[in-house]
Amino acid sequence: ERFNNMKKRGVLNEGISRVISCLGHKDMLVICDAGFPIPKGVDRIDVAVGKNIPRFLETVRVIVEELFVEKIIVANELGKDSELYKKLIGLFGQIKVENVPHEELKAMIRDARAVVRTGEFTPYANVILVCGVGY
């Protein structure tokens, strides 16, 4: 059965909207760059249509409007001084940020509920969103 959605704002993508509605506390949703290796068996929602379309940060921004996030996990290799890291952290306010080696982050993806692949061509533009609760 086809998912029908006449939303005015927020996540319009059918696959992403469906996954968000199914997430529970501590579930992980990943948003990644165009080159990230997504393991077999993990639900892949590919929104990439071209180089840097859509961008990583704009995709994260729209998704977090609808999702309670208690922690994010990013690769050390992104660099805490990078502009992308600062903008990413800025989207989340005071929530916990865990920095791990890129290889560890890739291994963690196997336990994710889904991976959203963007068109981002910036290396290490990947984040794991760990779901929280609204109360």
Secondary structure in CASP SS format (residue, H / E / C, confidence):
PFRMAT SS
TARGET T0000
AUTHOR 0000-0000-0000
METHOD secondary structure of the structure
MODEL  1
E C 1.00
R C 1.00
F C 1.00
N C 1.00
N C 1.00
M C 1.00
K C 1.00
K C 1.00
R C 1.00
G C 1.00
V C 1.00
L C 1.00
N C 1.00
E H 1.00
G H 1.00
I H 1.00
S H 1.00
R H 1.00
V H 1.00
I H 1.00
S H 1.00
C H 1.00
L C 1.00
G C 1.00
H C 1.00
K C 1.00
D C 1.00
M E 1.00
L E 1.00
V E 1.00
I E 1.00
C E 1.00
D C 1.00
A C 1.00
G C 1.00
F C 1.00
P C 1.00
I C 1.00
P C 1.00
K C 1.00
G C 1.00
V C 1.00
D E 1.00
R E 1.00
I E 1.00
D E 1.00
V C 1.00
A C 1.00
V C 1.00
G E 1.00
K C 1.00
N C 1.00
I E 1.00
P C 1.00
R C 1.00
F H 1.00
L H 1.00
E H 1.00
T H 1.00
V H 1.00
R H 1.00
V H 1.00
I H 1.00
V H 1.00
E C 1.00
E C 1.00
L C 1.00
F C 1.00
V E 1.00
E E 1.00
K E 1.00
I E 1.00
I E 1.00
V E 1.00
A E 1.00
N H 1.00
E H 1.00
L H 1.00
G C 1.00
K C 1.00
D C 1.00
S C 1.00
E H 1.00
L H 1.00
Y H 1.00
K H 1.00
K H 1.00
L H 1.00
I H 1.00
G H 1.00
L C 1.00
F C 1.00
G C 1.00
Q C 1.00
I C 1.00
K E 1.00
V E 1.00
E E 1.00
N E 1.00
V E 1.00
P C 1.00
H H 1.00
E H 1.00
E H 1.00
L H 1.00
K H 1.00
A H 1.00
M H 1.00
I H 1.00
R H 1.00
D H 1.00
A C 1.00
R C 1.00
A E 1.00
V E 1.00
V E 1.00
R E 1.00
T C 1.00
G C 1.00
E C 1.00
F C 1.00
T C 1.00
P C 1.00
Y C 1.00
A C 1.00
N C 1.00
V E 1.00
I E 1.00
L E 1.00
V E 1.00
C E 1.00
G C 1.00
V C 1.00
G C 1.00
Y C 1.00
END
